[in-house]
Amino acid sequence: MFRAAVDVDELSWLRGRAWALAIAVMTFPYYWRTMPDRCADRVAVARRVLADAAS
């Protein structure tokens, strides 16, 4: 739904997924104990990115 709304090519979509996954993963080591809510949000982002990649 969102992808259709932004109307981007496949390479741009792949690049966006890569950035989202990188940002999500980078926060884990630093915030795991100090900001668990932020980490939970980033886990959700990572799961959505990986689910999109699998479809």
N, C-alpha and C positions, 0 to 999 in steps of 0.2 A: 504494500500500500504506500509506504513512505517512498520507496524506491521509484515507483511509478510517478509520484508527485514531483520528485526532484529531477526526473528525466535525465539521468547521467549514463554515460557509456559504461561498458563492462570494466574497462581498466580503471576508471575513476571510482567505480563502486568497490572494486577490489582494494584499491589504495585506501579508501575510507575505512573499509573493514580492518585493514592492517593497522591503521592509526588507532582506531578504537580499541583493538586488541592490545596493542603496545601500551597505550595509556592505562588500560585496565590492569595489565600484568605488572607494570612498573610500580603501581601503588601498593601492591601486596607486602613486600618486605618492610617498607617504611611505616605503613599505617596499620599493619595487622593487629598489633596490640593496643595502639593508642587511639585508633579511630575505626572500630569494628563496623560501624554503620557504613562508612565510606567504602570499606572493603567489600561489604555485602552488596553494595550498589555496583561496584566494579566486577564482582563475580557475576552478577546478573547481566551486565554488559557483555562480558566475555562469553557467557553461555548463549546469548542472542547472536553474537557475531559467529560463533562456531556453528550454531544451528542454521544460520543463513548460509554459511559456507557448505554445509552438508546437503542443502536442498538444491 
